[in-house]
Amino acid sequence: IVACMEGLRVGGSAESLGAHTTASVVKAIFLVIVMDGLFAMFFASINM
């Protein structure tokens, strides 16, 4: 979803493509880390 949203924001230049690709990767990695933390807290709370 992150990559799709960033892809739709790309302008007509290669510089724009590079910037949005980098932003997409950074946002995706951040979301994976956040979701991992949320799942860890959830499973810890239900004693799994």
CHARMM internal coordinates of N, CA and C (Angstrom, degrees):
IC EDIT
DIST 1 N 1 CA 1.4530
DIST 1 CA 1 C 1.5224
ANGL 1 N 1 CA 1 C 109.60
DIST 1 C 2 N 1.3270
ANGL 1 CA 1 C 2 N 116.30
DIHE 1 N 1 CA 1 C 2 N -41.10
DIST 2 N 2 CA 1.4654
ANGL 1 C 2 N 2 CA 119.92
DIHE 1 CA 1 C 2 N 2 CA 179.84
DIST 2 CA 2 C 1.5221
ANGL 2 N 2 CA 2 C 109.95
DIHE 1 C 2 N 2 CA 2 C -62.47
DIST 2 C 3 N 1.3294
ANGL 2 CA 2 C 3 N 116.64
DIHE 2 N 2 CA 2 C 3 N -45.36
DIST 3 N 3 CA 1.4623
ANGL 2 C 3 N 3 CA 120.43
DIHE 2 CA 2 C 3 N 3 CA -178.54
DIST 3 CA 3 C 1.5226
ANGL 3 N 3 CA 3 C 111.36
DIHE 2 C 3 N 3 CA 3 C -64.31
DIST 3 C 4 N 1.3213
ANGL 3 CA 3 C 4 N 117.26
DIHE 3 N 3 CA 3 C 4 N -38.62
DIST 4 N 4 CA 1.4687
ANGL 3 C 4 N 4 CA 120.49
DIHE 3 CA 3 C 4 N 4 CA 178.36
DIST 4 CA 4 C 1.5231
ANGL 4 N 4 CA 4 C 111.20
DIHE 3 C 4 N 4 CA 4 C -63.32
DIST 4 C 5 N 1.3276
ANGL 4 CA 4 C 5 N 116.14
DIHE 4 N 4 CA 4 C 5 N -44.74
DIST 5 N 5 CA 1.4621
ANGL 4 C 5 N 5 CA 119.42
DIHE 4 CA 4 C 5 N 5 CA -179.43
DIST 5 CA 5 C 1.5299
ANGL 5 N 5 CA 5 C 111.15
DIHE 4 C 5 N 5 CA 5 C -64.91
DIST 5 C 6 N 1.3201
ANGL 5 CA 5 C 6 N 116.82
DIHE 5 N 5 CA 5 C 6 N -42.52
DIST 6 N 6 CA 1.4669
ANGL 5 C 6 N 6 CA 119.17
DIHE 5 CA 5 C 6 N 6 CA 178.62
DIST 6 CA 6 C 1.5300
ANGL 6 N 6 CA 6 C 110.72
DIHE 5 C 6 N 6 CA 6 C -68.09
DIST 6 C 7 N 1.3176
ANGL 6 CA 6 C 7 N 116.95
DIHE 6 N 6 CA 6 C 7 N -36.61
DIST 7 N 7 CA 1.4619
ANGL 6 C 7 N 7 CA 120.25
DIHE 6 CA 6 C 7 N 7 CA 178.87
DIST 7 CA 7 C 1.5133
ANGL 7 N 7 CA 7 C 112.67
DIHE 6 C 7 N 7 CA 7 C -63.02
DIST 7 C 8 N 1.3116
ANGL 7 CA 7 C 8 N 116.20
DIHE 7 N 7 CA 7 C 8 N -35.08
DIST 8 N 8 CA 1.4619
ANGL 7 C 8 N 8 CA 119.77
DIHE 7 CA 7 C 8 N 8 CA 179.08
DIST 8 CA 8 C 1.5263
ANGL 8 N 8 CA 8 C 112.22
DIHE 7 C 8 N 8 CA 8 C -72.30
DIST 8 C 9 N 1.3173
ANGL 8 CA 8 C 9 N 117.61
DIHE 8 N 8 CA 8 C 9 N -17.54
DIST 9 N 9 CA 1.4667
ANGL 8 C 9 N 9 CA 121.34
DIHE 8 CA 8 C 9 N 9 CA -179.25
DIST 9 CA 9 C 1.5305
ANGL 9 N 9 CA 9 C 113.27
DIHE 8 C 9 N 9 CA 9 C -92.19
DIST 9 C 10 N 1.3255
ANGL 9 CA 9 C 10 N 117.37
DIHE 9 N 9 CA 9 C 10 N -3.74
DIST 10 N 10 CA 1.4665
ANGL 9 C 10 N 10 CA 120.78
DIHE 9 CA 9 C 10 N 10 CA -177.27
DIST 10 CA 10 C 1.5209
ANGL 10 N 10 CA 10 C 109.59
DIHE 9 C 10 N 10 CA 10 C -67.14
DIST 10 C 11 N 1.3331
ANGL 10 CA 10 C 11 N 114.35
DIHE 10 N 10 CA 10 C 11 N 135.15
DIST 11 N 11 CA 1.4545
ANGL 10 C 11 N 11 CA 119.89
DIHE 10 CA 10 C 11 N 11 CA 176.93
DIST 11 CA 11 C 1.5219
ANGL 11 N 11 CA 11 C 110.65
DIHE 10 C 11 N 11 CA 11 C -85.67
DIST 11 C 12 N 1.2920
ANGL 11 CA 11 C 12 N 117.13
DIHE 11 N 11 CA 11 C 12 N -155.75
DIST 12 N 12 CA 1.4522
ANGL 11 C 12 N 12 CA 121.25
DIHE 11 CA 11 C 12 N 12 CA -174.99
DIST 12 CA 12 C 1.5095
ANGL 12 N 12 CA 12 C 115.44
DIHE 11 C 12 N 12 CA 12 C -95.52
DIST 12 C 13 N 1.3349
ANGL 12 CA 12 C 13 N 118.54
DIHE 12 N 12 CA 12 C 13 N 13.25
DIST 13 N 13 CA 1.4609
ANGL 12 C 13 N 13 CA 118.93
DIHE 12 CA 12 C 13 N 13 CA -176.57
DIST 13 CA 13 C 1.5209
ANGL 13 N 13 CA 13 C 111.04
DIHE 12 C 13 N 13 CA 13 C -121.97
DIST 13 C 14 N 1.3171
ANGL 13 CA 13 C 14 N 115.09
DIHE 13 N 13 CA 13 C 14 N 160.74
DIST 14 N 14 CA 1.4637
ANGL 13 C 14 N 14 CA 120.71
DIHE 13 CA 13 C 14 N 14 CA 177.38
DIST 14 CA 14 C 1.5272
ANGL 14 N 14 CA 14 C 110.53
DIHE 13 C 14 N 14 CA 14 C -67.79
DIST 14 C 15 N 1.3179
ANGL 14 CA 14 C 15 N 117.34
DIHE 14 N 14 CA 14 C 15 N -31.92
DIST 15 N 15 CA 1.4698
ANGL 14 C 15 N 15 CA 120.93
DIHE 14 CA 14 C 15 N 15 CA 177.87
DIST 15 CA 15 C 1.5276
ANGL 15 N 15 CA 15 C 110.55
DIHE 14 C 15 N 15 CA 15 C -63.17
DIST 15 C 16 N 1.3101
ANGL 15 CA 15 C 16 N 116.28
DIHE 15 N 15 CA 15 C 16 N -41.56
DIST 16 N 16 CA 1.4606
ANGL 15 C 16 N 16 CA 120.88
DIHE 15 CA 15 C 16 N 16 CA 177.72
DIST 16 CA 16 C 1.5254
ANGL 16 N 16 CA 16 C 110.82
DIHE 15 C 16 N 16 CA 16 C -64.47
DIST 16 C 17 N 1.3145
ANGL 16 CA 16 C 17 N 116.88
DIHE 16 N 16 CA 16 C 17 N -40.66
DIST 17 N 17 CA 1.4640
ANGL 16 C 17 N 17 CA 121.10
DIHE 16 CA 16 C 17 N 17 CA 178.54
DIST 17 CA 17 C 1.5212
ANGL 17 N 17 CA 17 C 110.97
DIHE 16 C 17 N 17 CA 17 C -61.73
DIST 17 C 18 N 1.3241
ANGL 17 CA 17 C 18 N 116.85
DIHE 17 N 17 CA 17 C 18 N -45.25
DIST 18 N 18 CA 1.4621
ANGL 17 C 18 N 18 CA 120.75
DIHE 17 CA 17 C 18 N 18 CA 179.07
DIST 18 CA 18 C 1.5182
ANGL 18 N 18 CA 18 C 112.44
DIHE 17 C 18 N 18 CA 18 C -63.36
DIST 18 C 19 N 1.3109
ANGL 18 CA 18 C 19 N 116.41
DIHE 18 N 18 CA 18 C 19 N -42.79
DIST 19 N 19 CA 1.4658
ANGL 18 C 19 N 19 CA 120.47
DIHE 18 CA 18 C 19 N 19 CA -179.47
DIST 19 CA 19 C 1.5258
ANGL 19 N 19 CA 19 C 111.18
DIHE 18 C 19 N 19 CA 19 C -64.85
DIST 19 C 20 N 1.3093
ANGL 19 CA 19 C 20 N 116.90
DIHE 19 N 19 CA 19 C 20 N -42.19
DIST 20 N 20 CA 1.4611
ANGL 19 C 20 N 20 CA 119.83
DIHE 19 CA 19 C 20 N 20 CA -178.81
DIST 20 CA 20 C 1.5253
ANGL 20 N 20 CA 20 C 111.87
DIHE 19 C 20 N 20 CA 20 C -74.25
DIST 20 C 21 N 1.3197
ANGL 20 CA 20 C 21 N 117.76
DIHE 20 N 20 CA 20 C 21 N -31.28
DIST 21 N 21 CA 1.4621
ANGL 20 C 21 N 21 CA 120.27
DIHE 20 CA 20 C 21 N 21 CA 174.76
DIST 21 CA 21 C 1.5205
ANGL 21 N 21 CA 21 C 109.98
DIHE 20 C 21 N 21 CA 21 C -64.65
DIST 21 C 22 N 1.3242
ANGL 21 CA 21 C 22 N 116.70
DIHE 21 N 21 CA 21 C 22 N -45.63
DIST 22 N 22 CA 1.4669
ANGL 21 C 22 N 22 CA 120.73
DIHE 21 CA 21 C 22 N 22 CA 177.97
DIST 22 CA 22 C 1.5231
ANGL 22 N 22 CA 22 C 110.93
DIHE 21 C 22 N 22 CA 22 C -61.62
DIST 22 C 23 N 1.3151
ANGL 22 CA 22 C 23 N 117.17
DIHE 22 N 22 CA 22 C 23 N -44.79
DIST 23 N 23 CA 1.4646
ANGL 22 C 23 N 23 CA 121.08
DIHE 22 CA 22 C 23 N 23 CA 179.05
DIST 23 CA 23 C 1.5244
ANGL 23 N 23 CA 23 C 110.93
DIHE 22 C 23 N 23 CA 23 C -61.60
DIST 23 C 24 N 1.3155
ANGL 23 CA 23 C 24 N 116.81
DIHE 23 N 23 CA 23 C 24 N -39.38
DIST 24 N 24 CA 1.4598
ANGL 23 C 24 N 24 CA 121.07
DIHE 23 CA 23 C 24 N 24 CA 179.18
DIST 24 CA 24 C 1.5202
ANGL 24 N 24 CA 24 C 111.67
DIHE 23 C 24 N 24 CA 24 C -63.33
DIST 24 C 25 N 1.3144
ANGL 24 CA 24 C 25 N 117.21
DIHE 24 N 24 CA 24 C 25 N -44.38
DIST 25 N 25 CA 1.4710
ANGL 24 C 25 N 25 CA 121.14
DIHE 24 CA 24 C 25 N 25 CA -179.84
DIST 25 CA 25 C 1.5227
ANGL 25 N 25 CA 25 C 110.38
DIHE 24 C 25 N 25 CA 25 C -65.45
DIST 25 C 26 N 1.3134
ANGL 25 CA 25 C 26 N 117.41
DIHE 25 N 25 CA 25 C 26 N -44.39
DIST 26 N 26 CA 1.4661
ANGL 25 C 26 N 26 CA 121.26
DIHE 25 CA 25 C 26 N 26 CA -179.60
DIST 26 CA 26 C 1.5289
ANGL 26 N 26 CA 26 C 110.54
DIHE 25 C 26 N 26 CA 26 C -62.47
DIST 26 C 27 N 1.3191
ANGL 26 CA 26 C 27 N 117.37
DIHE 26 N 26 CA 26 C 27 N -45.95
DIST 27 N 27 CA 1.4673
ANGL 26 C 27 N 27 CA 120.77
DIHE 26 CA 26 C 27 N 27 CA 179.76
DIST 27 CA 27 C 1.5209
ANGL 27 N 27 CA 27 C 111.48
DIHE 26 C 27 N 27 CA 27 C -64.56
DIST 27 C 28 N 1.3321
ANGL 27 CA 27 C 28 N 117.46
DIHE 27 N 27 CA 27 C 28 N -40.26
DIST 28 N 28 CA 1.4637
ANGL 27 C 28 N 28 CA 120.54
DIHE 27 CA 27 C 28 N 28 CA -179.67
DIST 28 CA 28 C 1.5241
ANGL 28 N 28 CA 28 C 111.27
DIHE 27 C 28 N 28 CA 28 C -65.48
DIST 28 C 29 N 1.3184
ANGL 28 CA 28 C 29 N 117.70
DIHE 28 N 28 CA 28 C 29 N -43.70
DIST 29 N 29 CA 1.4674
ANGL 28 C 29 N 29 CA 120.65
DIHE 28 CA 28 C 29 N 29 CA 178.47
DIST 29 CA 29 C 1.5257
ANGL 29 N 29 CA 29 C 110.21
DIHE 28 C 29 N 29 CA 29 C -63.46
DIST 29 C 30 N 1.3221
ANGL 29 CA 29 C 30 N 117.32
DIHE 29 N 29 CA 29 C 30 N -42.69
DIST 30 N 30 CA 1.4585
ANGL 29 C 30 N 30 CA 121.10
DIHE 29 CA 29 C 30 N 30 CA 178.07
DIST 30 CA 30 C 1.5262
ANGL 30 N 30 CA 30 C 110.92
DIHE 29 C 30 N 30 CA 30 C -60.36
DIST 30 C 31 N 1.3318
ANGL 30 CA 30 C 31 N 117.38
DIHE 30 N 30 CA 30 C 31 N -44.27
DIST 31 N 31 CA 1.4610
ANGL 30 C 31 N 31 CA 120.47
DIHE 30 CA 30 C 31 N 31 CA -179.75
DIST 31 CA 31 C 1.5233
ANGL 31 N 31 CA 31 C 111.88
DIHE 30 C 31 N 31 CA 31 C -65.78
DIST 31 C 32 N 1.3221
ANGL 31 CA 31 C 32 N 117.69
DIHE 31 N 31 CA 31 C 32 N -36.27
DIST 32 N 32 CA 1.4669
ANGL 31 C 32 N 32 CA 120.39
DIHE 31 CA 31 C 32 N 32 CA 177.02
DIST 32 CA 32 C 1.5238
ANGL 32 N 32 CA 32 C 110.14
DIHE 31 C 32 N 32 CA 32 C -63.07
DIST 32 C 33 N 1.3190
ANGL 32 CA 32 C 33 N 117.18
DIHE 32 N 32 CA 32 C 33 N -43.17
DIST 33 N 33 CA 1.4695
ANGL 32 C 33 N 33 CA 120.79
DIHE 32 CA 32 C 33 N 33 CA 179.61
DIST 33 CA 33 C 1.5282
ANGL 33 N 33 CA 33 C 110.64
DIHE 32 C 33 N 33 CA 33 C -64.68
DIST 33 C 34 N 1.3246
ANGL 33 CA 33 C 34 N 117.28
DIHE 33 N 33 CA 33 C 34 N -43.65
DIST 34 N 34 CA 1.4644
ANGL 33 C 34 N 34 CA 120.98
DIHE 33 CA 33 C 34 N 34 CA 179.34
DIST 34 CA 34 C 1.5288
ANGL 34 N 34 CA 34 C 110.72
DIHE 33 C 34 N 34 CA 34 C -63.81
DIST 34 C 35 N 1.3269
ANGL 34 CA 34 C 35 N 117.08
DIHE 34 N 34 CA 34 C 35 N -45.95
DIST 35 N 35 CA 1.4661
ANGL 34 C 35 N 35 CA 120.10
DIHE 34 CA 34 C 35 N 35 CA 179.93
DIST 35 CA 35 C 1.5239
ANGL 35 N 35 CA 35 C 111.25
DIHE 34 C 35 N 35 CA 35 C -63.80
DIST 35 C 36 N 1.3193
ANGL 35 CA 35 C 36 N 117.91
DIHE 35 N 35 CA 35 C 36 N -37.79
DIST 36 N 36 CA 1.4606
ANGL 35 C 36 N 36 CA 121.23
DIHE 35 CA 35 C 36 N 36 CA 177.10
DIST 36 CA 36 C 1.5264
ANGL 36 N 36 CA 36 C 110.37
DIHE 35 C 36 N 36 CA 36 C -61.11
DIST 36 C 37 N 1.3089
ANGL 36 CA 36 C 37 N 116.88
DIHE 36 N 36 CA 36 C 37 N -43.24
DIST 37 N 37 CA 1.4613
ANGL 36 C 37 N 37 CA 120.63
DIHE 36 CA 36 C 37 N 37 CA 177.49
DIST 37 CA 37 C 1.5192
ANGL 37 N 37 CA 37 C 112.51
DIHE 36 C 37 N 37 CA 37 C -63.32
DIST 37 C 38 N 1.3290
ANGL 37 CA 37 C 38 N 116.20
DIHE 37 N 37 CA 37 C 38 N -41.97
DIST 38 N 38 CA 1.4665
ANGL 37 C 38 N 38 CA 119.81
DIHE 37 CA 37 C 38 N 38 CA 178.91
DIST 38 CA 38 C 1.5246
ANGL 38 N 38 CA 38 C 111.53
DIHE 37 C 38 N 38 CA 38 C -64.60
DIST 38 C 39 N 1.3265
ANGL 38 CA 38 C 39 N 116.92
DIHE 38 N 38 CA 38 C 39 N -43.65
DIST 39 N 39 CA 1.4602
ANGL 38 C 39 N 39 CA 119.86
DIHE 38 CA 38 C 39 N 39 CA 177.80
DIST 39 CA 39 C 1.5189
ANGL 39 N 39 CA 39 C 111.14
DIHE 38 C 39 N 39 CA 39 C -64.68
DIST 39 C 40 N 1.3238
ANGL 39 CA 39 C 40 N 117.50
DIHE 39 N 39 CA 39 C 40 N -38.47
DIST 40 N 40 CA 1.4655
ANGL 39 C 40 N 40 CA 120.60
DIHE 39 CA 39 C 40 N 40 CA 178.67
DIST 40 CA 40 C 1.5229
ANGL 40 N 40 CA 40 C 110.67
DIHE 39 C 40 N 40 CA 40 C -62.85
DIST 40 C 41 N 1.3331
ANGL 40 CA 40 C 41 N 117.17
DIHE 40 N 40 CA 40 C 41 N -43.45
DIST 41 N 41 CA 1.4629
ANGL 40 C 41 N 41 CA 119.84
DIHE 40 CA 40 C 41 N 41 CA 178.38
DIST 41 CA 41 C 1.5276
ANGL 41 N 41 CA 41 C 111.42
DIHE 40 C 41 N 41 CA 41 C -66.03
DIST 41 C 42 N 1.3222
ANGL 41 CA 41 C 42 N 116.44
DIHE 41 N 41 CA 41 C 42 N -39.59
DIST 42 N 42 CA 1.4612
ANGL 41 C 42 N 42 CA 120.15
DIHE 41 CA 41 C 42 N 42 CA 179.46
DIST 42 CA 42 C 1.5236
ANGL 42 N 42 CA 42 C 111.07
DIHE 41 C 42 N 42 CA 42 C -63.16
DIST 42 C 43 N 1.3339
ANGL 42 CA 42 C 43 N 116.71
DIHE 42 N 42 CA 42 C 43 N -49.83
DIST 43 N 43 CA 1.4567
ANGL 42 C 43 N 43 CA 119.46
DIHE 42 CA 42 C 43 N 43 CA -177.99
DIST 43 CA 43 C 1.5253
ANGL 43 N 43 CA 43 C 111.96
DIHE 42 C 43 N 43 CA 43 C -69.19
DIST 43 C 44 N 1.3146
ANGL 43 CA 43 C 44 N 117.31
DIHE 43 N 43 CA 43 C 44 N -29.30
DIST 44 N 44 CA 1.4645
ANGL 43 C 44 N 44 CA 119.67
DIHE 43 CA 43 C 44 N 44 CA 175.37
DIST 44 CA 44 C 1.5290
ANGL 44 N 44 CA 44 C 110.46
DIHE 43 C 44 N 44 CA 44 C -68.80
DIST 44 C 45 N 1.3202
ANGL 44 CA 44 C 45 N 116.50
DIHE 44 N 44 CA 44 C 45 N -34.87
DIST 45 N 45 CA 1.4654
ANGL 44 C 45 N 45 CA 119.40
DIHE 44 CA 44 C 45 N 45 CA -179.05
DIST 45 CA 45 C 1.5251
ANGL 45 N 45 CA 45 C 112.72
DIHE 44 C 45 N 45 CA 45 C -72.27
DIST 45 C 46 N 1.3339
ANGL 45 CA 45 C 46 N 117.54
DIHE 45 N 45 CA 45 C 46 N -25.26
DIST 46 N 46 CA 1.4680
ANGL 45 C 46 N 46 CA 119.54
DIHE 45 CA 45 C 46 N 46 CA 178.11
DIST 46 CA 46 C 1.5245
ANGL 46 N 46 CA 46 C 111.29
DIHE 45 C 46 N 46 CA 46 C -101.06
DIST 46 C 47 N 1.3224
ANGL 46 CA 46 C 47 N 116.12
DIHE 46 N 46 CA 46 C 47 N 12.86
DIST 47 N 47 CA 1.4706
ANGL 46 C 47 N 47 CA 123.47
DIHE 46 CA 46 C 47 N 47 CA 175.68
DIST 47 CA 47 C 1.5251
ANGL 47 N 47 CA 47 C 113.80
DIHE 46 C 47 N 47 CA 47 C 57.95
DIST 47 C 48 N 1.3111
ANGL 47 CA 47 C 48 N 116.84
DIHE 47 N 47 CA 47 C 48 N 48.44
DIST 48 N 48 CA 1.4636
ANGL 47 C 48 N 48 CA 120.21
DIHE 47 CA 47 C 48 N 48 CA 175.40
DIST 48 CA 48 C 1.4921
ANGL 48 N 48 CA 48 C 110.16
DIHE 47 C 48 N 48 CA 48 C -105.38
END
COOR INIT
IC SEED 1 N 1 CA 1 C
IC BUILD
